Amino acid sequence: MSNPLSALRRIIAPSSPMRGVVVAVENGVAKVATRRGLVECAVDTPLRPGAEVTITNDRRIMTPQSGGAVYWA
């Protein structure tokens, strides 16, 4: 028998990273538009609206411009 919380997490969170575009950045929170809707991630590096990013399951943001650097959310 599986853990119900783990099953729910698999349903809600996608198994692969999501691609999106930064819509706005306010007070260290980036709002990213994805196919699944708007996702909010905390950022500690400067991002501009319009930047293309990849969001992993634990809401880390990866930018192609940074050479694969990972920003924890």
Biotite code that builds the C-alpha atoms (Angstrom):
import biotite.structure as struc

atoms = struc.array([
    struc.Atom([0.000, 0.000, 0.000], chain_id="A", res_id=1, res_name="MET", atom_name="CA", element="C"),
    struc.Atom([1.387, 3.388, -0.975], chain_id="A", res_id=2, res_name="SER", atom_name="CA", element="C"),
    struc.Atom([1.403, 6.492, 1.131], chain_id="A", res_id=3, res_name="ASN", atom_name="CA", element="C"),
    struc.Atom([-1.646, 8.665, 0.265], chain_id="A", res_id=4, res_name="PRO", atom_name="CA", element="C"),
    struc.Atom([0.414, 11.846, 0.520], chain_id="A", res_id=5, res_name="LEU", atom_name="CA", element="C"),
    struc.Atom([2.966, 10.530, -1.968], chain_id="A", res_id=6, res_name="SER", atom_name="CA", element="C"),
    struc.Atom([0.195, 9.529, -4.352], chain_id="A", res_id=7, res_name="ALA", atom_name="CA", element="C"),
    struc.Atom([-1.318, 13.003, -4.137], chain_id="A", res_id=8, res_name="LEU", atom_name="CA", element="C"),
    struc.Atom([2.068, 14.612, -4.775], chain_id="A", res_id=9, res_name="ARG", atom_name="CA", element="C"),
    struc.Atom([2.499, 12.517, -7.945], chain_id="A", res_id=10, res_name="ARG", atom_name="CA", element="C"),
    struc.Atom([-0.914, 13.640, -9.173], chain_id="A", res_id=11, res_name="ILE", atom_name="CA", element="C"),
    struc.Atom([-0.379, 17.338, -8.472], chain_id="A", res_id=12, res_name="ILE", atom_name="CA", element="C"),
    struc.Atom([3.291, 17.734, -9.403], chain_id="A", res_id=13, res_name="ALA", atom_name="CA", element="C"),
    struc.Atom([4.423, 16.841, -12.900], chain_id="A", res_id=14, res_name="PRO", atom_name="CA", element="C"),
    struc.Atom([7.143, 14.212, -13.192], chain_id="A", res_id=15, res_name="SER", atom_name="CA", element="C"),
    struc.Atom([9.161, 16.282, -15.652], chain_id="A", res_id=16, res_name="SER", atom_name="CA", element="C"),
    struc.Atom([10.361, 19.879, -15.433], chain_id="A", res_id=17, res_name="PRO", atom_name="CA", element="C"),
    struc.Atom([8.005, 22.568, -16.719], chain_id="A", res_id=18, res_name="MET", atom_name="CA", element="C"),
    struc.Atom([9.039, 25.297, -19.122], chain_id="A", res_id=19, res_name="ARG", atom_name="CA", element="C"),
    struc.Atom([7.594, 28.750, -18.781], chain_id="A", res_id=20, res_name="GLY", atom_name="CA", element="C"),
    struc.Atom([8.020, 32.463, -19.167], chain_id="A", res_id=21, res_name="VAL", atom_name="CA", element="C"),
    struc.Atom([8.501, 34.906, -16.297], chain_id="A", res_id=22, res_name="VAL", atom_name="CA", element="C"),
    struc.Atom([5.483, 37.204, -16.149], chain_id="A", res_id=23, res_name="VAL", atom_name="CA", element="C"),
    struc.Atom([6.441, 39.341, -13.150], chain_id="A", res_id=24, res_name="ALA", atom_name="CA", element="C"),
    struc.Atom([8.962, 39.528, -10.327], chain_id="A", res_id=25, res_name="VAL", atom_name="CA", element="C"),
    struc.Atom([7.903, 41.178, -7.068], chain_id="A", res_id=26, res_name="GLU", atom_name="CA", element="C"),
    struc.Atom([9.642, 41.076, -3.692], chain_id="A", res_id=27, res_name="ASN", atom_name="CA", element="C"),
    struc.Atom([11.763, 38.056, -4.591], chain_id="A", res_id=28, res_name="GLY", atom_name="CA", element="C"),
    struc.Atom([8.876, 36.027, -6.007], chain_id="A", res_id=29, res_name="VAL", atom_name="CA", element="C"),
    struc.Atom([8.764, 35.222, -9.713], chain_id="A", res_id=30, res_name="ALA", atom_name="CA", element="C"),
    struc.Atom([5.416, 34.491, -11.336], chain_id="A", res_id=31, res_name="LYS", atom_name="CA", element="C"),
    struc.Atom([5.953, 32.069, -14.206], chain_id="A", res_id=32, res_name="VAL", atom_name="CA", element="C"),
    struc.Atom([3.327, 31.246, -16.838], chain_id="A", res_id=33, res_name="ALA", atom_name="CA", element="C"),
    struc.Atom([3.376, 27.541, -17.765], chain_id="A", res_id=34, res_name="THR", atom_name="CA", element="C"),
    struc.Atom([1.064, 25.125, -19.570], chain_id="A", res_id=35, res_name="ARG", atom_name="CA", element="C"),
    struc.Atom([-0.348, 24.129, -16.194], chain_id="A", res_id=36, res_name="ARG", atom_name="CA", element="C"),
    struc.Atom([-1.033, 27.699, -15.120], chain_id="A", res_id=37, res_name="GLY", atom_name="CA", element="C"),
    struc.Atom([0.750, 30.338, -13.093], chain_id="A", res_id=38, res_name="LEU", atom_name="CA", element="C"),
    struc.Atom([3.508, 29.096, -10.781], chain_id="A", res_id=39, res_name="VAL", atom_name="CA", element="C"),
    struc.Atom([5.133, 31.229, -8.080], chain_id="A", res_id=40, res_name="GLU", atom_name="CA", element="C"),
    struc.Atom([8.774, 30.608, -7.170], chain_id="A", res_id=41, res_name="CYS", atom_name="CA", element="C"),
    struc.Atom([11.069, 32.450, -4.804], chain_id="A", res_id=42, res_name="ALA", atom_name="CA", element="C"),
    struc.Atom([14.173, 33.790, -6.540], chain_id="A", res_id=43, res_name="VAL", atom_name="CA", element="C"),
    struc.Atom([17.335, 35.367, -5.245], chain_id="A", res_id=44, res_name="ASP", atom_name="CA", element="C"),
    struc.Atom([18.825, 36.344, -8.603], chain_id="A", res_id=45, res_name="THR", atom_name="CA", element="C"),
    struc.Atom([17.640, 39.046, -10.965], chain_id="A", res_id=46, res_name="PRO", atom_name="CA", element="C"),
    struc.Atom([15.122, 37.814, -13.528], chain_id="A", res_id=47, res_name="LEU", atom_name="CA", element="C"),
    struc.Atom([13.301, 39.935, -16.069], chain_id="A", res_id=48, res_name="ARG", atom_name="CA", element="C"),
    struc.Atom([9.757, 39.468, -17.292], chain_id="A", res_id=49, res_name="PRO", atom_name="CA", element="C"),
    struc.Atom([9.881, 37.574, -20.561], chain_id="A", res_id=50, res_name="GLY", atom_name="CA", element="C"),
    struc.Atom([12.796, 35.349, -19.535], chain_id="A", res_id=51, res_name="ALA", atom_name="CA", element="C"),
    struc.Atom([12.331, 31.689, -20.453], chain_id="A", res_id=52, res_name="GLU", atom_name="CA", element="C"),
    struc.Atom([12.944, 29.382, -17.489], chain_id="A", res_id=53, res_name="VAL", atom_name="CA", element="C"),
    struc.Atom([12.566, 25.752, -16.504], chain_id="A", res_id=54, res_name="THR", atom_name="CA", element="C"),
    struc.Atom([10.923, 24.867, -13.184], chain_id="A", res_id=55, res_name="ILE", atom_name="CA", element="C"),
    struc.Atom([11.662, 21.532, -11.532], chain_id="A", res_id=56, res_name="THR", atom_name="CA", element="C"),
    struc.Atom([9.340, 19.611, -9.222], chain_id="A", res_id=57, res_name="ASN", atom_name="CA", element="C"),
    struc.Atom([10.649, 21.288, -6.091], chain_id="A", res_id=58, res_name="ASP", atom_name="CA", element="C"),
    struc.Atom([10.209, 24.727, -7.707], chain_id="A", res_id=59, res_name="ARG", atom_name="CA", element="C"),
    struc.Atom([13.808, 25.372, -8.564], chain_id="A", res_id=60, res_name="ARG", atom_name="CA", element="C"),
    struc.Atom([14.287, 27.734, -11.492], chain_id="A", res_id=61, res_name="ILE", atom_name="CA", element="C"),
    struc.Atom([16.858, 26.991, -14.178], chain_id="A", res_id=62, res_name="MET", atom_name="CA", element="C"),
    struc.Atom([17.659, 29.588, -16.839], chain_id="A", res_id=63, res_name="THR", atom_name="CA", element="C"),
    struc.Atom([19.305, 28.755, -20.160], chain_id="A", res_id=64, res_name="PRO", atom_name="CA", element="C"),
    struc.Atom([21.248, 32.038, -20.103], chain_id="A", res_id=65, res_name="GLN", atom_name="CA", element="C"),
    struc.Atom([23.044, 31.052, -16.913], chain_id="A", res_id=66, res_name="SER", atom_name="CA", element="C"),
    struc.Atom([24.696, 28.020, -18.479], chain_id="A", res_id=67, res_name="GLY", atom_name="CA", element="C"),
    struc.Atom([22.587, 25.568, -16.496], chain_id="A", res_id=68, res_name="GLY", atom_name="CA", element="C"),
    struc.Atom([22.924, 27.248, -13.109], chain_id="A", res_id=69, res_name="ALA", atom_name="CA", element="C"),
    struc.Atom([20.205, 26.283, -10.665], chain_id="A", res_id=70, res_name="VAL", atom_name="CA", element="C"),
    struc.Atom([18.383, 28.774, -8.482], chain_id="A", res_id=71, res_name="TYR", atom_name="CA", element="C"),
    struc.Atom([16.615, 27.347, -5.443], chain_id="A", res_id=72, res_name="TRP", atom_name="CA", element="C"),
    struc.Atom([13.033, 28.407, -4.935], chain_id="A", res_id=73, res_name="ALA", atom_name="CA", element="C"),
])
